[in-house]
Amino acid sequence: MRDAGSAGLGARFLDPSLFARTYRDPLAWLSLATDLLPIAAILVFSWGPTPLVALYWLENLIIGAYTILRLGGAAVVSFINLATAIFMIPFFTFHYGMFCYGHGLFIRSFAGGEGNGGGAAPMDLVTWALGSGEGMVLFAGLIIATNGVFFLVDYIGRGEFRRTDPPAEMFAPYGRIVTLHVAIILGAFIAIATNQPLLGVLILIVIRVVFGIALSLLRRLKLDGGLGKLTEKFAQPV
């Protein structure tokens, strides 16, 4: 049987009142502004596809770090959560780390950057990503700050850590990697088919922005109590 709160979720995403409620919240605008940062990087620093996918890969690492913090925060609620976190944090660190490592090797190879940043060690990939475009450290820092605001306001301030489900927290970030992977392949295919590299870059940005808007809408529904129990477990604000 379908989760009652999840029924018609797609239709509710098209409800103008949901958009209005979502973007009355300054944090929704902060999330959107952060998702649009690559446009500034293209205009100011002349970024191409390589630094863009490198930034999105770094964002996955940042999300993973905050997931560990969320799991740690949930551990203070009960002994069961503590025991779960003691197991899940090392497991997630290894599994998600390997997932990001494999994805990092893929995007560096896909972007033609095998020789930029040294060997194939994890920190070599981070070095490559941080050096792939001018201003990369600044943009990565802004993403860290944005996630920090959501962590403090929602997870700590609104007490989400008391209600969170550790297994759902652990699995939530993987959807971002899948979204980025699909966006890279789609953007590259369109860029090759049209011989317009900039078009591929724009496709990447649009997919990421739409994904971010969907997360903001889910956050609003979660705050309003309008999500089903199953959907709410996997709704993440950023």
N, C-alpha and C positions, 0 to 999 in steps of 0.2 A: 504494500500500500504506500502511495506517495506521501511524503511529509506535507501536511496540510498547508503549512506556512510557505512551502516552496512552490505550491501550485500557482501558476500564473505569474511567476517571478519575472519572466521575460516581458510580459505585458505591462507589469508595473514599472519596468525600466523606461517605458515610453510615456509614463504619466507626467505631464508638465508640472504638476504640483510636487512630485518627488524631486524634480530638478530644482524647483524653487526652494524647497526646504533644505536640500543638500547645499546649495550655494548661498544660503543665508549664513552658513557657518564659515568663518574666515579660514578654518583649517582645510576646507575643501578647495578654496582658492589657493592656499599654500601648496597643496598637493598638485593642482593643475599647473601652477607657475613652475614647480620643480620639474614636472614632466615636459614643459616647454623649454627648459634650459638648453637642450641641444640646438634649438633654432638660433639662440643667441650665440652659441659656439660656432655655428655655421657662418653667421653674419659677421661676427667679430674676429674669429680665429680661422675662418675658412676650413672648417672641419669637413672631411669626407667620410666615407663609410667606415673606415678602420677605427678612428677614435670614437665614433658613435657606438659601434658594437662593443668596443672596449669599455666605454662608460657603462653601458647596460650590464656588461659582465661584472664590473666592479660593484654595481648596484646590487646584483645578486649576492655578492660576498657580504655587503653591508646588511642586507636583509637577513642573511644567515646569522650574522653576529647579534642582531637584535632578537632573532628567534631564540638564541641561547639565553639572552637576558630575560625574555618572556618565560621560558621554561624555568629559569632560576627564580623569577618572581612568583610563579605558581607554587614553587616548592615550599614557600613559607606558610601556605594556607593549611596544609594537613600533612600528617605523616605519610599517607598514601601518595600524595603529590611529591613529597620529598623523595620517597623511595623510587617513584617513577622518574623523577628528574635525574637522580643519581645514575640511573640506567640510560635514560634517553639523551642526556647532554653529550656524553662521550660517543654514543652511537650516532646521533645526529651530526656531531662535529666530523666524525670520520666519513659517514655515508654522504652527507651533503657536500662535504669538502671534496670527496672523490668525484661526485657528480659535477661540481663546479670546475674541478681540475680537468676532467674530460671535456667539458664544454669549452673551457678556456683554450685547450689545445686545438679544438675544432675551429673556433672562431679565429685564432691566430693564424692557423693554416689557411682558413678560408679567405682571410684578409691579406694573405701573402706576407705575413710578418714573422716567418719562422726564424729569421736571423736577427730580429730586433728584440733585444732584451736577454740574450744569452741562451741557456739551455732550456731543458724541459721541466726543471724543478718548479714547484708551486710558486715560490717567490720570484722566479724568473718570469712567470706569467704576469704576476702583479707588477713587476718592474716594467715589462713590456706595455701593459695596459696604461700605467701611469705616465709613460713616456710617449704614448702614441699620438698625443695631440696637445697643443698649447693650451694651458689653463686647465688641464685635466684634474690636477690636485684641487683646484678651487671648486670645480663642479662636483667632484666626489665629496668634498667637504660639505657642500650645500645639501647634498643628498643625505649625508650622515646627520646634519642638523635637522632637516625636515623629519626624518624618522625619529630623531630624539624628541622632537616636539610632540609627535603623536604618541610616543611611548609614555612621556610624562603626563600628557593630558588625558588620554584614554585609558591606557593600561594601569597607570598608577593613580592619577587623579580621579577617574571615574570608577576605580576599583575593579577593572576587568580581571585583574590577576586573581581575584577571589572566585570568579565564575569560569575561568578559562578551562579548557580541556587539553591537557598536555599532549596527547597523541595528535589532536587536530592542529595544535600549534606547530608540532614537528613537521607535519606533512604540508602545511599551507604554502611554504615558499617554493615548492617544486613547480607549481603552475606557472610561476614567473619564468622559469628557465624554459619550459615548453613553449610559452608564448614568444619569448625572444628567439628561440630556435626556429619556430615557424616563420616569424617575421624576417629573420635573416635570409632564409631560403626563398621566401616569397619576394622580398625586396631585390635579392640578387637575380632571380629569374626575370623579374620585370625590367631591371636595369640592363641585363644582357639582351633581352628580347627587343627593347626599344633603343638600345645603345645610348641610354640617358642615365648615367650614374647618379645624378642628383635626384632623379625620380625614385630610385631605389632607397636613397636616404630618407626621402619624404615618406615613403611607405613605412619604413621602420618607425619613424617618429609618430605617424598617425596611429599605427597599431598600438604603440606604447601609450599614447595619450588616451585612446579609446579604452584600453585596459585600465588605465588609472581612473578614468571617469566611472567605469563600472564598479571599481573598488570603492570610490567615494559614495556612489549610490547605495551599495551594500552596507557601507558604514552607517549611512543615514537610516536605512531600514532597521539595522541592528539597534541603533540608539532609540528608534521609535518603537521597538518591540515588534516590528513587522516581518521578521524573518522566522521561518520554521526552525525547529531545533537543529535539524541536520544541516541546513544551510548556514545557520548562525555559527556553528562550530568552525566553519572554514572561511568565514568572512574576516578579512584583514583590512585595516584602513589604508595602508600604504604598501 
